[in-house]
Amino acid sequence: MFERHLADPSQAHHRQLHQPAERPDQRDLLTALSALVEQSLLNRLPDDGSLPRYGILETIREFGLEVLVAEHALDDVAQRHATYYRDVAEKAGADHWFVGPEQAAWLDRFEREHGNVRAALGHYLRTRDAENGLRLAGSVWRFWNQRGYLREGRDFLERLLAMGPDGVTRARALGYTALGGLTYWLSDVDATESAYVKALELRRQLGEPGAELEARYDLAFVPVLRGDSLEARKRFEETRALAVNMGRADLVAASDSSLGVLLATASAAAVAQELGRLFFTPEQRAELDARRKARVPAKPAAVLIESPSPTLDGYVPRSDTQSTVFLNAADSTDGAA
């Protein structure tokens, strides 16, 4: 028990994240804890409503580390510490602790355990154990995202992914998915696309259709960052169709939700373009475009809705890749666009 506290350089944040199963030695464990507290080697931290937590003084931790180094036991202790937090993180990811009904409570608990998570990741980086490091980091990215540690999480993931650039493993696929999620919320569109493409490629190579479909769904968010709502809509619709065929009700619902948000937040220009298609025939749009190029005033046109406010008559994509908006039957373009 004392050794476990020595593994965390942020001093004393160890505790069980979830209720442990009953074990024959549980009473011995509690006895050992009490003995360490009585000897002032550990101190009981203030009660925060969770399971009991214990701390250790920095001077005692440093002394204990020296003893472990002298006995060549530090690596073993650090490995066991890292393995514990890797397993807890994977359970958090698999059971959706960070997005489920008890989200706030689990985020708070991992906030308290963040020093241990950092220590475990530091161990995996020092030992160049990218596989286990990615299993841990890839499972806690939603915690990093929702608690504002996006750049820190990105740094951990990029360093771990750089250790084995040619590996084809689930851990690397998970790592790229996590990296894409963080860079998406950092609005780094190129990094997001690169990470999600690599995650998709790895899922295909691993022969995991369900995970591959999830990667396709993630990749559909890249055109959202680029402002290309039409491409984003196309990708979400494709993902939805595949999810229906695969019987993935969760991805059908996710795709429907994303499509709804996409349509609800469509830009004013996209709305104007749809209106233009309704109010003008292709011939009329061509004539308006020609008049714009020649700088000839548009012919008076009937106002569709009698109102003192400006009326949107149409939206014309031009051959020079620009567009012209017509308000009250007049070209609103001011000079060359």
C-alpha contacts under 8 A as a table, 3 or more apart, distances in Angstrom:
res1	aa1	res2	aa2	distance
1	M	4	R	5.32
1	M	5	H	7.13
1	M	29	L	7.70
1	M	32	A	7.39
1	M	33	L	7.28
2	F	5	H	5.61
2	F	6	L	6.92
2	F	36	L	7.66
3	E	6	L	5.22
3	E	7	A	6.93
3	E	64	G	7.66
3	E	77	V	6.58
4	R	7	A	5.63
4	R	8	D	7.65
4	R	14	H	7.49
4	R	77	V	6.72
4	R	78	A	7.94
4	R	81	H	6.43
5	H	8	D	5.95
5	H	11	Q	7.04
5	H	12	A	5.53
5	H	13	H	7.61
5	H	14	H	6.45
5	H	55	G	7.77
5	H	56	I	6.96
5	H	61	R	7.45
6	L	9	P	7.16
6	L	11	Q	7.51
6	L	12	A	7.83
6	L	61	R	5.41
6	L	62	E	7.73
6	L	64	G	6.54
6	L	65	L	6.20
7	A	74	L	7.90
7	A	77	V	6.62
7	A	78	A	5.29
7	A	81	H	6.58
7	A	119	A	7.21
8	D	11	Q	5.60
8	D	12	A	6.58
8	D	13	H	7.34
8	D	14	H	7.90
8	D	115	G	6.81
8	D	116	N	5.59
8	D	119	A	5.47
8	D	120	A	7.92
9	P	115	G	7.53
9	P	119	A	6.50
10	S	13	H	7.34
10	S	115	G	5.34
10	S	116	N	7.36
10	S	119	A	7.70
11	Q	55	G	6.80
11	Q	56	I	6.17
11	Q	57	L	7.19
11	Q	58	E	6.44
11	Q	61	R	7.45
11	Q	115	G	7.88
12	A	54	Y	6.40
12	A	55	G	4.16
12	A	56	I	5.20
12	A	57	L	7.95
13	H	53	R	7.19
13	H	54	Y	7.07
13	H	55	G	6.49
13	H	112	R	6.90
13	H	113	E	5.89
13	H	115	G	6.63
13	H	116	N	6.45
14	H	53	R	6.81
14	H	54	Y	6.96
14	H	55	G	7.80
14	H	113	E	7.04
14	H	116	N	6.93
15	R	51	L	7.42
15	R	52	P	7.19
15	R	53	R	5.64
15	R	54	Y	7.44
16	Q	19	Q	6.76
16	Q	20	P	6.99
16	Q	51	L	7.33
17	L	88	V	7.28
17	L	109	R	7.16
22	E	26	Q	6.86
23	R	26	Q	5.35
24	P	27	R	7.51
25	D	28	D	5.13
25	D	29	L	6.23
26	Q	29	L	4.95
26	Q	30	L	6.41
27	R	30	L	5.18
27	R	31	T	6.19
28	D	31	T	4.96
28	D	32	A	6.10
29	L	32	A	5.11
29	L	33	L	6.28
30	L	33	L	5.05
30	L	34	S	6.21
31	T	34	S	5.16
31	T	35	A	6.20
32	A	35	A	5.09
32	A	36	L	6.27
33	L	36	L	5.20
33	L	37	V	6.29
33	L	42	L	7.92
34	S	37	V	5.12
34	S	38	E	6.15
35	A	38	E	5.08
35	A	39	Q	6.25
36	L	39	Q	5.15
36	L	40	S	6.27
36	L	41	L	5.18
36	L	42	L	5.54
37	V	40	S	4.98
37	V	41	L	5.83
37	V	42	L	4.68
37	V	43	N	5.54
37	V	44	R	7.30
38	E	41	L	7.64
39	Q	42	L	7.62
40	S	43	N	6.48
41	L	56	I	6.40
41	L	57	L	7.48
41	L	60	I	7.07
42	L	54	Y	6.21
42	L	55	G	5.50
42	L	56	I	4.84
42	L	57	L	7.38
43	N	54	Y	5.44
43	N	55	G	5.10
43	N	56	I	6.25
44	R	52	P	7.50
44	R	53	R	6.15
44	R	54	Y	4.53
44	R	55	G	6.26
45	L	52	P	7.59
45	L	53	R	5.53
45	L	54	Y	5.29
45	L	55	G	6.17
46	P	53	R	7.85
47	D	50	S	7.13
47	D	52	P	6.87
47	D	53	R	7.67
56	I	60	I	6.92
56	I	61	R	6.59
57	L	60	I	5.36
57	L	61	R	6.22
58	E	61	R	4.96
58	E	62	E	6.15
59	T	62	E	5.20
59	T	63	F	6.28
60	I	63	F	5.07
60	I	64	G	6.09
61	R	64	G	5.03
61	R	65	L	6.13
62	E	65	L	5.08
62	E	66	E	6.34
63	F	66	E	5.16
63	F	67	V	6.45
64	G	67	V	5.06
64	G	68	L	6.26
65	L	68	L	5.02
65	L	69	V	6.12
65	L	74	L	7.05
66	E	69	V	5.12
66	E	70	A	6.16
67	V	70	A	5.08
67	V	71	E	6.19
68	L	71	E	5.07
68	L	72	H	5.94
68	L	73	A	4.92
68	L	74	L	4.89
69	V	72	H	4.90
69	V	73	A	6.09
69	V	74	L	5.43
70	A	73	A	7.73
71	E	74	L	7.83
72	H	75	D	7.36
73	A	76	D	5.42
73	A	77	V	6.36
74	L	77	V	5.17
74	L	78	A	6.07
75	D	78	A	5.11
75	D	79	Q	5.95
76	D	79	Q	5.07
76	D	80	R	6.24
77	V	80	R	5.22
77	V	81	H	6.15
78	A	81	H	5.00
78	A	82	A	6.04
78	A	120	A	7.43
78	A	123	H	6.76
79	Q	82	A	5.11
79	Q	83	T	6.03
79	Q	120	A	7.98
79	Q	123	H	7.37
80	R	83	T	5.08
80	R	84	Y	6.23
81	H	84	Y	5.31
81	H	85	Y	6.60
81	H	120	A	6.76
82	A	85	Y	5.31
82	A	86	R	6.02
82	A	117	V	7.82
82	A	119	A	7.50
82	A	120	A	4.26
82	A	121	L	7.32
82	A	123	H	7.06
82	A	124	Y	7.72
83	T	86	R	4.98
83	T	87	D	6.14
83	T	120	A	7.78
84	Y	87	D	5.29
84	Y	88	V	6.32
85	Y	88	V	4.98
85	Y	89	A	5.96
85	Y	116	N	7.40
85	Y	117	V	6.48
85	Y	120	A	6.93
85	Y	136	L	7.45
86	R	89	A	5.16
86	R	90	E	6.18
86	R	120	A	7.74
86	R	132	N	7.24
86	R	133	G	7.80
86	R	135	R	6.74
86	R	136	L	4.71
87	D	90	E	5.16
87	D	91	K	6.29
87	D	136	L	7.67
88	V	91	K	5.13
88	V	92	A	6.21
89	A	92	A	4.94
89	A	93	G	6.28
89	A	136	L	5.84
89	A	139	S	5.57
89	A	140	V	6.17
90	E	93	G	5.09
90	E	94	A	6.06
90	E	135	R	6.97
90	E	136	L	6.57
90	E	139	S	5.46
91	K	94	A	5.05
91	K	95	D	5.83
92	A	95	D	5.35
92	A	96	H	5.84
92	A	97	W	5.02
92	A	98	F	7.10
92	A	139	S	7.09
92	A	140	V	7.66
93	G	96	H	5.14
93	G	97	W	6.56
93	G	98	F	7.48
93	G	139	S	5.02
93	G	140	V	6.88
94	A	97	W	7.97
96	H	99	V	5.51
96	H	100	G	5.63
97	W	100	G	5.38
97	W	102	E	6.81
97	W	103	Q	5.78
97	W	106	W	6.16
98	F	102	E	7.78
98	F	103	Q	4.82
98	F	104	A	7.63
98	F	106	W	6.37
98	F	107	L	6.28
98	F	142	R	6.47
98	F	143	F	6.40
99	V	102	E	7.80
99	V	103	Q	5.32
100	G	103	Q	5.12
102	E	105	A	5.56
102	E	106	W	6.42
103	Q	106	W	5.31
103	Q	107	L	6.06
104	A	107	L	5.17
104	A	108	D	6.19
105	A	108	D	5.17
105	A	109	R	6.26
106	W	109	R	4.94
106	W	110	F	6.17
107	L	110	F	5.22
107	L	111	E	6.07
107	L	143	F	6.32
107	L	147	R	7.79
108	D	111	E	4.95
108	D	112	R	6.48
109	R	112	R	5.21
109	R	113	E	6.37
110	F	113	E	4.69
110	F	114	H	5.73
110	F	143	F	7.56
111	E	114	H	5.13
112	R	115	G	7.42
113	E	116	N	5.35
113	E	117	V	6.45
114	H	117	V	4.96
114	H	118	R	6.14
115	G	118	R	5.14
115	G	119	A	6.15
116	N	119	A	4.97
116	N	120	A	6.11
117	V	120	A	5.13
117	V	121	L	6.20
118	R	121	L	5.13
118	R	122	G	5.99
119	A	122	G	4.97
119	A	123	H	6.23
120	A	123	H	5.11
120	A	124	Y	6.43
120	A	133	G	8.00
121	L	124	Y	5.06
121	L	125	L	6.17
121	L	133	G	5.84
121	L	136	L	7.50
121	L	137	A	7.46
121	L	156	F	7.59
122	G	125	L	5.08
122	G	126	R	6.14
123	H	126	R	5.12
123	H	127	T	6.14
124	Y	127	T	5.18
124	Y	128	R	5.71
124	Y	129	D	4.86
124	Y	130	A	6.57
124	Y	132	N	7.00
124	Y	133	G	5.36
125	L	128	R	4.87
125	L	129	D	6.34
125	L	130	A	7.01
125	L	133	G	7.23
125	L	159	R	7.85
125	L	160	L	6.87
126	R	129	D	7.81
128	R	160	L	7.94
128	R	163	M	7.07
129	D	132	N	5.92
129	D	133	G	6.16
130	A	133	G	4.92
130	A	134	L	5.88
130	A	160	L	5.14
130	A	161	L	6.92
130	A	163	M	6.27
130	A	164	G	7.16
131	E	134	L	5.37
131	E	135	R	6.37
131	E	171	A	5.89
131	E	172	R	7.26
132	N	135	R	4.95
132	N	136	L	6.33
132	N	171	A	7.58
133	G	136	L	5.21
133	G	137	A	6.04
133	G	160	L	6.68
134	L	137	A	4.98
134	L	138	G	5.36
134	L	157	L	6.91
134	L	160	L	6.50
134	L	161	L	7.55
134	L	171	A	5.53
134	L	172	R	6.53
134	L	174	L	7.25
134	L	175	G	5.48
135	R	138	G	5.39
135	R	139	S	6.26
135	R	171	A	5.34
135	R	174	L	7.29
135	R	175	G	7.40
136	L	139	S	5.35
136	L	140	V	6.69
137	A	140	V	5.47
137	A	141	W	6.36
137	A	153	G	7.41
137	A	156	F	7.26
137	A	157	L	6.55
137	A	175	G	7.11
137	A	178	A	7.90
138	G	141	W	5.80
138	G	157	L	7.62
138	G	171	A	7.55
138	G	174	L	5.48
138	G	175	G	4.82
138	G	176	Y	8.00
138	G	177	T	7.56
138	G	178	A	5.28
138	G	179	L	7.92
139	S	142	R	7.67
139	S	174	L	7.87
139	S	178	A	7.77
140	V	143	F	5.29
140	V	144	W	6.53
141	W	144	W	4.97
141	W	145	N	6.04
141	W	153	G	6.68
141	W	178	A	5.73
141	W	179	L	7.88
141	W	181	G	7.69
141	W	182	L	7.13
142	R	145	N	4.88
142	R	146	Q	6.03
143	F	146	Q	5.29
143	F	147	R	5.95
144	W	147	R	5.37
144	W	148	G	5.91
144	W	149	Y	4.52
144	W	150	L	5.52
144	W	152	E	7.91
144	W	153	G	6.15
145	N	148	G	5.49
145	N	149	Y	6.02
145	N	150	L	5.26
145	N	182	L	6.34
145	N	185	W	7.69
146	Q	149	Y	7.77
149	Y	152	E	5.33
149	Y	153	G	6.05
150	L	153	G	5.20
150	L	154	R	6.04
150	L	182	L	5.74
150	L	183	T	7.80
150	L	185	W	7.99
150	L	186	L	7.36
151	R	154	R	4.95
151	R	155	D	6.13
151	R	182	L	7.84
152	E	155	D	5.15
152	E	156	F	6.43
153	G	156	F	5.19
153	G	157	L	6.22
153	G	182	L	7.56
154	R	157	L	5.17
154	R	158	E	6.02
154	R	179	L	6.03
154	R	182	L	6.51
154	R	183	T	7.37
155	D	158	E	5.26
155	D	159	R	6.15
156	F	159	R	5.36
156	F	160	L	6.23
157	L	160	L	5.18
157	L	161	L	6.00
157	L	175	G	6.42
157	L	176	Y	7.95
157	L	178	A	7.87
157	L	179	L	6.37
158	E	161	L	5.15
158	E	162	A	6.08
158	E	179	L	7.55
159	R	162	A	5.24
159	R	163	M	6.83
160	L	163	M	5.50
160	L	164	G	7.79
161	L	164	G	6.10
161	L	165	P	6.40
161	L	172	R	6.81
161	L	175	G	7.10
161	L	176	Y	7.88
162	A	165	P	5.64
164	G	167	G	5.60
167	G	172	R	7.24
168	V	172	R	6.87
168	V	173	A	7.78
168	V	202	L	6.16
168	V	205	Q	7.37
168	V	206	L	7.23
169	T	172	R	5.34
169	T	173	A	6.44
169	T	202	L	7.36
169	T	206	L	7.33
170	R	173	A	5.02
170	R	174	L	6.04
170	R	202	L	7.79
170	R	203	R	7.65
170	R	206	L	7.61
171	A	174	L	5.03
171	A	175	G	6.02
172	R	175	G	4.81
172	R	176	Y	6.20
172	R	199	A	7.72
172	R	202	L	7.87
173	A	176	Y	5.27
173	A	177	T	6.24
173	A	198	K	7.42
173	A	199	A	4.72
173	A	200	L	7.68
173	A	202	L	5.73
173	A	203	R	6.58
174	L	177	T	5.05
174	L	178	A	6.15
174	L	199	A	7.18
175	G	178	A	5.11
175	G	179	L	6.09
175	G	199	A	7.99
176	Y	179	L	4.91
176	Y	180	G	6.02
176	Y	195	A	5.04
176	Y	196	Y	6.41
176	Y	198	K	6.66
176	Y	199	A	5.28
177	T	180	G	5.15
177	T	181	G	6.27
177	T	195	A	6.61
177	T	196	Y	5.96
177	T	199	A	5.77
177	T	215	A	7.48
178	A	181	G	5.06
178	A	182	L	6.39
179	L	182	L	5.25
179	L	183	T	6.14
179	L	192	T	7.42
179	L	195	A	6.32
180	G	183	T	5.20
180	G	184	Y	5.88
180	G	191	A	7.07
180	G	192	T	4.51
180	G	193	E	7.20
180	G	194	S	7.83
180	G	195	A	5.02
180	G	196	Y	5.60
181	G	184	Y	5.18
181	G	185	W	6.62
181	G	192	T	7.25
182	L	185	W	5.38
182	L	186	L	6.29
183	T	186	L	4.70
183	T	187	S	6.11
183	T	188	D	5.33
183	T	189	V	7.33
183	T	191	A	6.35
183	T	192	T	5.35
184	Y	187	S	5.02
184	Y	188	D	5.99
184	Y	189	V	6.52
184	Y	192	T	5.49
184	Y	222	V	7.97
184	Y	225	L	7.75
185	W	188	D	7.72
187	S	225	L	7.00
188	D	191	A	5.57
188	D	192	T	6.12
189	V	192	T	5.03
189	V	193	E	6.14
189	V	222	V	6.61
189	V	225	L	6.12
189	V	226	R	7.04
190	D	193	E	5.21
190	D	194	S	6.16
191	A	194	S	5.11
191	A	195	A	6.11
192	T	195	A	5.26
192	T	196	Y	6.12
192	T	222	V	6.95
193	E	196	Y	5.26
193	E	197	V	5.97
193	E	219	L	6.88
193	E	222	V	5.96
194	S	197	V	5.28
194	S	198	K	6.27
195	A	198	K	5.25
195	A	199	A	6.21
196	Y	199	A	4.97
196	Y	200	L	6.16
196	Y	215	A	6.73
196	Y	218	D	6.73
196	Y	219	L	5.63
197	V	200	L	5.11
197	V	201	E	6.20
197	V	219	L	6.98
198	K	201	E	5.05
198	K	202	L	6.16
199	A	202	L	5.21
199	A	203	R	6.23
199	A	215	A	6.48
200	L	203	R	5.16
200	L	204	R	6.28
200	L	212	E	5.82
200	L	215	A	5.14
200	L	216	R	6.65
201	E	204	R	5.19
201	E	205	Q	6.27
202	L	205	Q	5.02
202	L	206	L	6.06
203	R	206	L	5.03
203	R	207	G	6.24
203	R	208	E	5.65
203	R	209	P	7.53
203	R	211	A	6.24
203	R	212	E	5.05
203	R	215	A	7.66
204	R	207	G	5.14
204	R	208	E	6.34
204	R	209	P	7.26
204	R	212	E	6.07
205	Q	208	E	7.96
208	E	211	A	5.43
208	E	212	E	5.91
209	P	212	E	4.90
209	P	213	L	6.14
210	G	213	L	5.22
210	G	214	E	6.46
211	A	214	E	4.99
211	A	215	A	6.26
212	E	215	A	4.99
212	E	216	R	6.30
213	L	216	R	4.98
213	L	217	Y	6.31
213	L	239	T	7.03
213	L	242	L	7.63
213	L	243	A	7.42
214	E	217	Y	5.05
214	E	218	D	6.36
214	E	251	L	7.52
215	A	218	D	5.03
215	A	219	L	6.20
216	R	219	L	5.04
216	R	220	A	6.38
216	R	239	T	6.71
217	Y	220	A	5.25
217	Y	221	F	7.40
217	Y	235	R	7.65
217	Y	236	F	6.70
217	Y	239	T	5.99
217	Y	251	L	7.96
217	Y	255	S	7.57
218	D	221	F	5.78
218	D	222	V	7.85
219	L	222	V	5.65
220	A	223	P	6.55
220	A	224	V	7.53
220	A	232	A	5.61
220	A	235	R	5.26
220	A	236	F	6.01
221	F	224	V	5.07
221	F	225	L	6.73
221	F	232	A	6.55
222	V	225	L	5.31
222	V	226	R	6.55
222	V	232	A	7.53
223	P	226	R	4.73
223	P	227	G	6.03
223	P	228	D	5.01
223	P	229	S	6.70
223	P	231	E	6.21
223	P	232	A	5.21
224	V	227	G	5.13
224	V	228	D	5.85
224	V	229	S	6.01
224	V	232	A	5.82
225	L	228	D	7.65
228	D	231	E	5.62
228	D	232	A	6.30
229	S	232	A	4.97
229	S	233	R	5.97
229	S	262	L	7.04
229	S	266	A	7.30
230	L	233	R	5.12
230	L	234	K	6.23
231	E	234	K	5.02
231	E	235	R	6.25
232	A	235	R	5.20
232	A	236	F	6.21
233	R	236	F	5.22
233	R	237	E	6.10
233	R	259	L	6.40
233	R	262	L	7.34
234	K	237	E	5.21
234	K	238	E	6.19
235	R	238	E	5.05
235	R	239	T	6.12
236	F	239	T	5.03
236	F	240	R	6.04
236	F	255	S	5.64
236	F	256	D	7.99
236	F	258	S	7.33
236	F	259	L	6.66
237	E	240	R	5.00
237	E	241	A	6.24
237	E	255	S	7.18
237	E	259	L	7.78
238	E	241	A	5.20
238	E	242	L	6.35
239	T	242	L	5.18
239	T	243	A	6.05
239	T	251	L	7.89
239	T	252	V	7.93
239	T	255	S	7.00
240	R	243	A	4.96
240	R	244	V	6.20
240	R	251	L	6.79
240	R	252	V	5.12
240	R	255	S	5.60
240	R	256	D	7.42
241	A	244	V	5.18
241	A	245	N	6.44
241	A	252	V	7.87
242	L	245	N	5.12
242	L	246	M	6.14
243	A	246	M	4.99
243	A	247	G	5.93
243	A	248	R	4.94
243	A	249	A	7.01
243	A	251	L	5.90
243	A	252	V	5.64
244	V	247	G	5.12
244	V	248	R	6.17
244	V	249	A	7.04
244	V	252	V	6.38
245	N	248	R	7.82
248	R	251	L	5.52
248	R	252	V	6.33
249	A	252	V	4.95
249	A	253	A	6.15
250	D	253	A	5.24
250	D	254	A	6.16
251	L	254	A	4.80
251	L	255	S	5.89
252	V	255	S	5.21
252	V	256	D	6.15
253	A	256	D	5.08
253	A	257	S	6.12
254	A	257	S	5.07
254	A	258	S	6.19
255	S	258	S	5.08
255	S	259	L	6.06
256	D	259	L	5.10
256	D	260	G	6.10
257	S	260	G	5.09
257	S	261	V	6.28
258	S	261	V	5.16
258	S	262	L	6.00
259	L	262	L	4.96
259	L	263	L	6.13
260	G	263	L	5.28
260	G	264	A	6.05
261	V	264	A	5.05
261	V	265	T	6.10
262	L	265	T	5.40
262	L	266	A	6.13
263	L	266	A	5.21
266	A	270	A	6.36
266	A	271	V	6.98
267	S	270	A	5.29
267	S	271	V	6.50
268	A	271	V	5.06
268	A	272	A	6.08
269	A	272	A	4.98
269	A	273	Q	6.12
269	A	315	Y	7.87
270	A	273	Q	5.05
270	A	274	E	6.41
271	V	274	E	5.21
271	V	275	L	6.33
272	A	275	L	4.97
272	A	276	G	6.07
272	A	312	L	7.42
272	A	314	G	6.44
272	A	315	Y	5.57
272	A	325	V	7.73
273	Q	276	G	5.01
273	Q	277	R	6.45
273	Q	314	G	6.84
273	Q	315	Y	4.82
273	Q	316	V	7.09
274	E	277	R	5.27
274	E	278	L	6.62
274	E	315	Y	7.87
275	L	278	L	5.09
275	L	279	F	6.25
275	L	313	D	7.47
275	L	314	G	6.07
275	L	315	Y	7.23
276	G	279	F	5.28
276	G	280	F	5.94
276	G	313	D	6.51
276	G	314	G	3.73
276	G	315	Y	4.77
276	G	316	V	6.97
277	R	280	F	5.78
277	R	281	T	7.04
277	R	314	G	7.39
277	R	315	Y	7.79
278	L	281	T	7.75
279	F	313	D	6.71
279	F	314	G	6.62
280	F	283	E	7.88
280	F	284	Q	5.69
280	F	285	R	6.10
280	F	314	G	7.09
281	T	284	Q	5.13
281	T	285	R	6.26
282	P	285	R	5.11
282	P	286	A	6.16
283	E	286	A	5.06
283	E	287	E	6.21
284	Q	287	E	5.07
284	Q	288	L	6.17
285	R	288	L	5.09
285	R	289	D	6.10
285	R	316	V	6.40
286	A	289	D	5.07
286	A	290	A	6.15
287	E	290	A	5.07
287	E	291	R	6.19
288	L	291	R	5.12
288	L	292	R	6.15
288	L	298	A	6.88
289	D	292	R	5.07
289	D	293	K	6.38
289	D	316	V	6.94
289	D	318	R	6.73
290	A	293	K	5.19
290	A	294	A	6.30
291	R	294	A	5.04
291	R	295	R	5.75
291	R	296	V	4.93
291	R	297	P	6.89
291	R	298	A	6.66
292	R	295	R	4.85
292	R	296	V	6.28
292	R	297	P	7.71
292	R	298	A	7.95
292	R	331	D	7.15
293	K	296	V	7.80
297	P	330	A	7.52
297	P	331	D	7.83
298	A	329	A	7.07
298	A	330	A	6.00
298	A	331	D	7.13
299	K	329	A	7.71
300	P	329	A	6.37
301	A	329	A	5.64
302	A	329	A	7.71
303	V	306	E	6.43
303	V	311	T	7.48
303	V	328	N	6.70
303	V	329	A	7.37
304	L	311	T	7.80
304	L	313	D	7.83
305	I	311	T	7.27
307	S	310	P	7.49
307	S	311	T	7.64
310	P	327	L	6.30
310	P	328	N	6.14
311	T	327	L	5.41
311	T	328	N	5.08
312	L	325	V	7.68
312	L	326	F	6.21
312	L	327	L	4.65
312	L	328	N	6.38
313	D	325	V	7.80
313	D	326	F	5.38
313	D	327	L	5.55
313	D	328	N	6.33
313	D	329	A	6.01
314	G	325	V	5.94
314	G	326	F	5.17
314	G	327	L	7.33
315	Y	323	S	7.00
315	Y	324	T	5.86
315	Y	325	V	4.60
315	Y	326	F	6.29
316	V	323	S	5.50
316	V	324	T	5.23
316	V	325	V	6.47
317	P	321	T	6.80
317	P	322	Q	6.23
317	P	323	S	4.36
317	P	324	T	6.60
318	R	321	T	5.49
318	R	322	Q	5.35
318	R	323	S	5.20
318	R	324	T	7.21
319	S	322	Q	7.24
322	Q	337	A	6.93
324	T	331	D	6.90
324	T	332	S	7.10
324	T	333	T	6.24
325	V	331	D	6.42
325	V	332	S	5.90
325	V	333	T	7.09
326	F	329	A	5.73
326	F	330	A	5.20
326	F	331	D	4.74
326	F	332	S	5.61
327	L	330	A	5.41
327	L	331	D	6.65
327	L	332	S	6.20
333	T	336	A	7.40
333	T	337	A	7.10
334	D	337	A	7.59
